Amino acid sequence: MDSMIYASVRQVSSTWYYIALTQRRSHEDALNVGMMQAELYLSDLGLVDAAAAPYLEGARKAIAGVMQGRLQN
């Protein structure tokens, strides 16, 4: 189950980050949107504070991957 949550939160954060970028928001704003959505998703699953930390780190890495893809294209 952990791997499914990890994968889901990465998908949530990177999708919302990309959506915010397509709305012409800055990288920082888009990052905040992506991370806020990841936090909300984890909160709905009952994962907050320390329990959410590893998943949020994965979310940050997923967003960095999206950004890296944009830079390479």
Secondary structure, 3 states (H helix, E strand, C coil): CHHHHHHHHHHHHHHHHHHHHHCCCCHHHHHHHHHHHHHHHHHHCCCCHHHCHHHHHHHHHHHHHHHHHHHHC
